[in-house]
Amino acid sequence: MRARVRQVADGTYLVHGSDTNWVLLADGDALTLVDTGYRGDRAGLLDSLAQVGGSPEAVTAVLITHAHNDHVGSAEFLRATYGTPVLLHEAEVPHARREFLHQVSVGQVLRDSLRPGVLPWALRALRSGGTAHLPVTEPRAFTTGAPLDLPGRPVPVHTPGHTDGHCAFHLPSAGVLISGDALVSGHPTSRVRGPQLLADRYHHRRAEALASLDVLAALDGDLLLPGHGPAHRGPLGESALQARERAA
């Protein structure tokens, strides 16, 4: 599988998988991987590492925005095979272990199956491992509010709502926000293009997801790298405000 890799800033690459994105941060020969796509994206994930001159062994750590299957599909594979640490917010660690699962159910998806785009997306998700049991057996917690000592120096920003421990990652010096599913620019089940919240059914706590937009609006930057949809250029504050207005 040939991955769609785009360099969006110095040492920063956005990769489009099957309906989900991941990000590579490079510093010399070392890499930080943010999210991993679906399990079915694994060949594309490995290809994306090769396209930027890296390898699984070069990945210093896997950062996870949240532990849904379309973001942790290869996290345990990298940990078990290469010893790569998998890092999340402390509230997301038990979610990654699958002590519980805050994810849209098959029943919820079926009830919306007649909405535009839902059924084709659901079928792709099933084929890619969207309902597979994918625990990360030894996830580790990071500390928010300060740069992590990893390539790219990402700063975790707690943005609960989509899940309790959802985190975005801010790259202040580059003006980049890796937003996961707290703020997206598109989705196969949405007719909207541009900054937006995912549909209510995908959020564990919608009110908190709305409140997290205010947290993102306070960040400096002009490049949004979402978990779904293309990169979006424009002040982060305006992007978050636009998503809030659309959600209302």
ChimeraX attribute file (.defattr): number of C-alpha atoms within 10 A of each C-alpha:
attribute: neighborCount
match mode: 1-to-1
recipient: residues
	/A:1	12
	/A:2	12
	/A:3	20
	/A:4	16
	/A:5	22
	/A:6	17
	/A:7	14
	/A:8	13
	/A:9	13
	/A:10	11
	/A:11	16
	/A:12	22
	/A:13	21
	/A:14	24
	/A:15	24
	/A:16	23
	/A:17	25
	/A:18	17
	/A:19	18
	/A:20	21
	/A:21	27
	/A:22	27
	/A:23	26
	/A:24	26
	/A:25	24
	/A:26	22
	/A:27	14
	/A:28	11
	/A:29	13
	/A:30	18
	/A:31	27
	/A:32	22
	/A:33	25
	/A:34	27
	/A:35	28
	/A:36	31
	/A:37	29
	/A:38	28
	/A:39	24
	/A:40	20
	/A:41	23
	/A:42	20
	/A:43	14
	/A:44	21
	/A:45	29
	/A:46	18
	/A:47	20
	/A:48	27
	/A:49	21
	/A:50	13
	/A:51	15
	/A:52	19
	/A:53	14
	/A:54	19
	/A:55	16
	/A:56	19
	/A:57	15
	/A:58	18
	/A:59	24
	/A:60	19
	/A:61	23
	/A:62	26
	/A:63	29
	/A:64	28
	/A:65	32
	/A:66	29
	/A:67	28
	/A:68	26
	/A:69	25
	/A:70	27
	/A:71	25
	/A:72	26
	/A:73	27
	/A:74	25
	/A:75	32
	/A:76	24
	/A:77	16
	/A:78	19
	/A:79	18
	/A:80	14
	/A:81	10
	/A:82	13
	/A:83	15
	/A:84	19
	/A:85	19
	/A:86	27
	/A:87	22
	/A:88	27
	/A:89	26
	/A:90	17
	/A:91	17
	/A:92	24
	/A:93	24
	/A:94	21
	/A:95	22
	/A:96	28
	/A:97	16
	/A:98	17
	/A:99	9
	/A:100	9
	/A:101	16
	/A:102	17
	/A:103	17
	/A:104	15
	/A:105	12
	/A:106	12
	/A:107	9
	/A:108	11
	/A:109	17
	/A:110	13
	/A:111	10
	/A:112	14
	/A:113	16
	/A:114	10
	/A:115	12
	/A:116	13
	/A:117	15
	/A:118	18
	/A:119	17
	/A:120	12
	/A:121	17
	/A:122	18
	/A:123	11
	/A:124	14
	/A:125	19
	/A:126	14
	/A:127	13
	/A:128	20
	/A:129	17
	/A:130	22
	/A:131	16
	/A:132	13
	/A:133	10
	/A:134	21
	/A:135	19
	/A:136	23
	/A:137	16
	/A:138	16
	/A:139	24
	/A:140	17
	/A:141	15
	/A:142	16
	/A:143	15
	/A:144	16
	/A:145	13
	/A:146	13
	/A:147	16
	/A:148	15
	/A:149	10
	/A:150	20
	/A:151	21
	/A:152	23
	/A:153	18
	/A:154	25
	/A:155	22
	/A:156	24
	/A:157	24
	/A:158	22
	/A:159	29
	/A:160	26
	/A:161	23
	/A:162	30
	/A:163	27
	/A:164	21
	/A:165	21
	/A:166	28
	/A:167	30
	/A:168	30
	/A:169	26
	/A:170	26
	/A:171	20
	/A:172	16
	/A:173	11
	/A:174	16
	/A:175	16
	/A:176	24
	/A:177	25
	/A:178	28
	/A:179	22
	/A:180	28
	/A:181	28
	/A:182	29
	/A:183	31
	/A:184	27
	/A:185	24
	/A:186	22
	/A:187	23
	/A:188	16
	/A:189	18
	/A:190	16
	/A:191	10
	/A:192	12
	/A:193	12
	/A:194	19
	/A:195	25
	/A:196	25
	/A:197	28
	/A:198	23
	/A:199	12
	/A:200	14
	/A:201	15
	/A:202	19
	/A:203	22
	/A:204	18
	/A:205	16
	/A:206	20
	/A:207	13
	/A:208	16
	/A:209	25
	/A:210	22
	/A:211	14
	/A:212	24
	/A:213	25
	/A:214	15
	/A:215	14
	/A:216	24
	/A:217	16
	/A:218	12
	/A:219	19
	/A:220	18
	/A:221	20
	/A:222	17
	/A:223	21
	/A:224	25
	/A:225	27
	/A:226	26
	/A:227	32
	/A:228	23
	/A:229	19
	/A:230	20
	/A:231	20
	/A:232	17
	/A:233	14
	/A:234	11
	/A:235	17
	/A:236	24
	/A:237	18
	/A:238	15
	/A:239	25
	/A:240	26
	/A:241	17
	/A:242	17
	/A:243	20
	/A:244	20
	/A:245	11
	/A:246	12
	/A:247	14
	/A:248	7
